[in-house]
Amino acid sequence: MLRSYFKKFDPDEPPIPGIDDDDELGSQRRHKKEYDPNSLEERYYKYGIKSTWLKIHRVLNHRTLRDGTTQYLVKWRDLPYDQATWEDEDEDIIGVKQAVEFYHDLRAACNADSLVGKNKKGKKKSKPRAKELGDEDREPSSPRRYTPPPEKPMTNLSKKWDKQPDYVDITGLSLHEYQLEGVNWLRYSWGQGTDTILADEMGLGKTIQTIVFLYSLYKEGHSKGPFLVAVPLSTIINWEREFEMWAPDFYVVTYVGDRDSRTMIREHELSFEEGAVRSASKATRIRTSNVKFNVLLTSYEMISMDQACLGSLEWACLVVDEAHRLKSNQSKFFRVLNQYNIQYRLLLTGTPLQNNLEELFHLLNFLAPEKFSDLSTFQNEFEDIAKEDQIKKLHDLLGPHMLRRLKADVLLNMPTKSEFIIRVELSPLQKKYYKYILTRNFEALNSRGGGQQG
C-alpha cells in the first residue's frame, strides 16, 4: 500500500509514526495487538495507514503484460483515485475476487450495450451474458454483485407505491411514510415530464428520497442514467454513504479531487470504449454515449471547471442539492449548468423563498425556462403577494413543480421542543473586556496587548 505514497511524494524515509494516535488508529492497534497474522501493525498501522485504506473499493481497469500476467487497477477505500495501484491477479488481497467479478460483469454489460447500439440499423444481436467472462475462475460461493437493470420498463410510474419495493427492503432500511409519498410524487412527475423542486424542510431526508427515486428508475427499467448529482463539496461524503446504503447496485463515480485524480477518473471511470476520452490529462469532450457509470457525483466547482468533459454527455437527470445557488441567473454556476444537455431536472432546497420573488423566479426559470421566461411579468402578477387570491394563484402555479413539507406537518410524534437556559460565569478575560465595552474604554480595547490596564 505504500507504493502509491512513495510514487507520488518520493520521500527519503518512510513517514514517522505519530506519538499521539487518534482514537481510530489507536483502537485499530489495540484490536490487532493480540492477533495480527498479516503483520498489519508492523507493515501499515504504525505508519498512520488506516484499515479502510487496505480494503478494495473497486477495480477500475485491467491490462496484460508481455509475460502474460494480468494486472488490475485497484482503487482503495477512502483514498483518492490518484492513489489507485496496479495489482497482479494472483495477489492475496481480501475481496479481490469479488471486485474482479463485478468489474468483468459490468464491462461485459457495457460492451453488450455498445454492441446493440452499433447494430440498431441491422439485425439486432443478442447480448452476451456476463458470466461468459471468467466463469472458470469463480468460486461457487462467490456472490455476483452486479445486477443489470431490466431492458424495458417493468412498472407504471403513475401507480403509487403502497409500500417500499423489495429492492429497498433488502438494504435493511425503511422509508418514512412521508418519504414514500415524496418518492411517489417524484416518480409521477418523471412520468409526466414535469421538472420538480423537492423543498422539504431540512432534516426530512431530501437526499434519501432523491436516491431512492433515481434507484427506482434504474431497477424498474425506466432509465439507466447517467444521472448527474451536483452538491456542495462539504456534503460529498454524506451523499456517497447514502448512495451505498440505499442504492447498492448503482455504480457511482465521485468526480472531485486534484488534477491527477480527475485524470484517473476520465481515463478509467467514464467509459469502457476505446478512444472515448481523447486525452485524459485534460477535460475534453467524451466521444461516446455509452458510459460506464450510473451516477456521477460532483461539486459545483467541477461543473464549471470541467464543463468541456461533463457538458459533452447527455444526462438523463440532473439533481442540484442546496439549489438556492441558482437564485441568480447571472451566477457562473447558473449559466454554465444551463448549457448542459439535461432531460430532467430536480432541485433540492429547504429554503425555496429566502428573500424575494425574484430568487424564486430564477429557480423556476432554470427548472422550466419555457414556462417561466419573463421576470417582469412574474413580478407584476404577484406584486402584492400578501393578498389571499395571489397566494392561491402562486400555489396553483407552483403545485405541479414543488413539494414542500414541514417537520410539524409530518413528524407528528416528535416531542415538543424544550429549552434550558444554563447561566455560567464569565472568565476573567471576558469580564475584563466586558468592563472595557461598558465603560467605552477604547484605548484599552485598541491596545496590542489586549489591554493590560486594570
N, C-alpha and C positions, 0 to 999 in steps of 0.2 A: 504493500500500500504506500510505502514511502517513495516509490519510483516516480510518481507524478509530482510529488513535492520537490524532489531533487531536480527533476527535469525542468520545472518551472522557475525555481528560485536559485538552484545551483549553490547551496551553502557549502562552506568549507567543512563544517562539522554538523552532525545532527542536532536538532533542537534540544535544549537542556530542559529536563522536566522541571515544572514549577514546584516551589516549596509548598505553597498553599494550594491544594487541589480544590476545585469547585465540588459541590455536593455530588454532581452526576459522576464525574470521574472517580471521586473518592469511593462512592458506592460500588462502581464497577470493579475497582481494585480489590475492595473488601470481598466482593462476591466471587472473584476469580482467585482469591488468595489460596484457598484450600484445594480447589480442583481447577487446574489450568493445563490440560493435556497439550494444547497447541502453543503454549508459552506466550499467550497473548499479552500478559503483563510485561514480560521482558522485551517482546518484539514491538509492541504498539502502545499500550496504555501509558507506560511511563514517559512516552514522548508526547503525550497530550492528544493522542488519537482516540476518538470516541468509538464506542462499539458499533454505533449505527453506520459509521463510515466503512465498516467491514462487511456490510450487507449489500447485496446486489439490488439496485433499483430496477434496472432493465438492461437488456442487451440492445445496443444501437445498430451494430453492423457486424459483418464478418469478412474475412479475407483468407486466402490460401497462399501460403509461402511457397517458394520454389522447391523446398524439400517435401511438399505435400501436407505440411502441418496447417491445420485450420485454427485461426485465432478469432476471438470475439471481442468486440469493443464494449466494455462494461462501464456503465455509469453507476456510481456508488451512492448509497442513501445519504441525503443531506449534504452532498458535495456538489459543487457546480460542474457544468459539462466539461470545462477545460481540464478537469482532473480525472476524466474517464481514461481507462487504461486498456491496452490490448492484452488479453489473456489467452494462453493456449487452451485448446478444448479439453485436454486431459488434466487441467489444473484442479486440485481438490479444493473447490470453493463451495461453501454451503449455498444451496439454492441455484447453482449454475445450470443444472439440467432443466429445471422448470423454466428458468429465464430463457434458455436457448430454445426450448419447445415453443414458448409463447412467441418469441421472435420469428421462428420459421413459420408458424401458423399465420401470424399477421402478415408476413411477407408473401406467403402463398395467396392469401385472400386479396391483398392489394394488387398483386400481379395478375390475378384472375380478373379483378375488376378492370384493370387496364386492358387486358386481352379482349374482354367483352366489348369495351368501349371502342376498340380499334376495329372490331368485326361487326359493328352495328349494321353497316350497309350490306354486308354479305350474310352468309349463313351463320347464325349465332352458335358459337362453340360452347360446349358445356364447361363449367368451371372445374378446374382440377381441385380435388379435395385436399384440404390442408394436411391430412395425415399421410399423403404421398411423399412428404418430405421428412426423411429421417426417422421413420417409424421403427426401423430395426434397432435403433439406439435407445428407444424409450423403455422405461421400466413400466410394468403393468400397473403399479400403484401410483405412478406419477400423474397428478391431475392435469387436465387440459384447462388452461386459464383463459385462452382467447375464445370467445364465442361470437361468431359473425352474426350480424343483425339479419332479420328477415329481408327477403328481396322485395317484397311488396307490403303495403300497409295491412296490418292484421286487425285493426280496430277502427271504430268510428270516433273521431275526436269530439263530436257533438254529444256523445253519450257520456254522462258523468260517472266518475268512479264512486261507488258506494263505500268501497274500502280500498286500501292501497294494494297494488298488484303483487304477485308472488315475487317478482324480481326486486322489489323493495323489501318485502318480508325477509328474504334470505340474508339481507345485510344485518338483520337483528335490530334494526332501527324502526321507529314508528313516527308517522306524521301526526301532528295535532289535527283536530277536525277542521279548524280554520285554515291550516296549511294545505290540507287536502282540497278544500274549497278553492284556495288560491291556485293550486296546480290545475284543477278543473277549468278555472277561468282562463288560465294561460293556454291550455290545450285547445279550448274552444276558440279563443282569439286567433291562434295559429291557423286553425282550420278555416276561419273566416277571412284570413289575410289581414287582420287588424293589428297594427303595431301597438304596443302597450307600455304603460308605466306601472310598475308594482311599487306602490307608495306606502306600504305598511310602516307603522311606527317602528323605530329602532328597537331591536330585541325580539321581533316576532318571526324571524327566520326567513328573510328575503333570499338569503344565499341558498338555503336548503330547498326552498320552493323552486328556485331557478334551476338548480342542479337536477332535481327530480323531474322537472318539466322537460329539460333537454334530454335527459336519460330516457324518458318515456317515448320521445320521438324516435330515438335510436332503437330501443328494444322492441318497439311495435312496428318498425319498418317505415315510419313516416319520413325520416331523414337520417342520413349517416353523418351529416355535418358537411363541411367543417364549421364549427362554432367558434366565434371569436369573443373572448371574455376580457374586457379591459377594466382593470381595477386599480385602486391606489397601491403603490408598491408595499406599503406597510401591511396590507391585508393579503398579500400573495400567499403566504404560508398557510393562513386560515383557509383560503379557497382550495389550495392543494389538499389539505387534510380532509375537507368536506367532500371533495370530489372522490377521494379514495374510499371514504366511508359510505357515501350514498350512491356512487356510480362506479362500482369496481371494474366493470367491463369497458369503461371509457379509456381510450389512450389519450392522456392529457400531456401536452408539452408546455412547459413553463418557459416562455420566451423572455428572459431577463438575464442580467449579468454583464460582465465586461466583454470587450471585443472578442477575446479568444473563445469565451463560452458561446456567444452568439454565432461565431463562425462554425463551431462544432454542431450547433443546432441546425443551422442552414445546410450543412454538409451531410448530416446523418439522420435528422429527425423530420424533415419536411416531406420527403418522398423517396420511394424505392427506385423510381425510374432513373435510368442512366441519363445524365445530362439535364435533369430537371432544374438543377441550380448551376448556372454557368460558372460563377465564381463565388465560392462560399465565403471568401475573405471580405467581400463587400455585399451590402444589402441590395441585390439586384433582382430583377423580375424572375419569378418562378415560371418555368416553361412547361407546366403540366397542371391539369385539374385533378389528377389522381394523387391526393396527398395521403400521407402515412397515418396522420393523427385524426382524432375526432374533435378534440378541443384544443385550442391554443390560448393559453392563459398568459396575459401580458400586462404591462403597466401603461399608464397614459403616455409616459415619455417615449416608450418604444413605438407606440402608434405613430408618432411624428418622426422619430429618429430613423426608423427603418421602414418608412412608408413605401419605398420602391419595391421592397420584398413583400411585405404583408399586404400592401394595397393591390398587388397583382393577382391575388386569389379571389375567387367567388365565394363569399361567405353565406352559408345558409341562414345564420342568425348572428346578430351582434348583441352582446349584453354589456351594458355600461353600469358599473357599480358607482354609487355616490354621484349620480348623474347631474347633480347641480353644477358640476364642472362645465356643463353645456348651457349654462344660463345666459351666456353672451355669445351671439353669433359672430363676434369679432375675435374671439379667442382662437389661438392656433389649433387647439385640440378640436374645436367645433369644425373649423374649416377643413382641416386635414381629414378628419373622420368622415366628413360629408362626401369626400372623393372616393371612398372605398365602395366596392361593389357588394352591397348587402341586400339580401332578400327580405329579411325580417329583423325588426329592431325591438329590443326590450330594455327599458331603462329602469334602474333601481334607485330609489331615493326615499329617505324618510322625511324629507322637507321639500315637497313639490312647490310650495309657495312660501319663499323665505321673506322677500321684501316687497315685491310689487308684481303686477300682472305682466309686465314686460318680460321678466325672467321666466314666468310660466309659459308665455308665448314662445320663447326661444326653445324651450324643451319640446313643445308641441310642434314647432316648425322643424326641428331636427327629426322628430318622430314621423310626422306626416306632412311634408312640405306642400304637397298638392292640396291639402285641406286647410292648412294654416299657413297662408302665404303673405298676408298683409298685416303688419303690426298696427298701423293706424286704424284700420277697420276694426280690429280686435279690441283696441283700447277704447274706441268710440262706442262700441257695442256694449262694453261693460264699464263705462266711465263712473257709474255710481253703483259699485258692487255691494253697497250696504243694503240696497233695496232687495226685498224678498223675491220679486219676479226675476231680477237679474241673477240672483244666486241660483234660482231654479234653472234658469236658462243655461248658466255655466255648468251646472251639474249635468244637465242633459247632454251638453256638448262634450263634456269630458267622460261621461259614462262608459262609452264603448272602449275608451283608451286607458282609463285609470282605475285601479283598485286600491283603496286605502282603508285600513282598519287600525284602530287604536287598541292599546292593551286593555283599556277599560271596557271595550266592547267584546273582546274575545276571551280574555283571561278572567272569567267570572269568579273563579275560586282563588284568585290572588288575594292574599291578606292585605288589609288596609295598611297604608304607609304609617310607620311610626317614626317619630323624630325625637332624638335625645340630644339635649344640649349639655355638654360637659365643659365646665369652666376650668381653665388652667391658669396658673400663674405665669406672668411674663418672665422671661430670663433677664438677668442683669443688663445685658446688651440691649434687649428690646425695651426695657424700662428707660434706659439712657436716651435712646433715640425718640421714644415716645415723649419724654420730657422736653427734648430739643424741639420737637414739632409743635407741642403745645405752647411753648414759650417763644416760638419763632426765632430760635437761636440759629440763624443761617450761617454764622461764622463757624460754629461747631460742626454743623451738618456738611459744610463745604470743605472742611479741613481734610487733608490727605490721610491722616491717621485715623479718620473716622470720629474725630472729636475726642481729645484727651482731657477736656475740661470736666470739672466735677459736675 
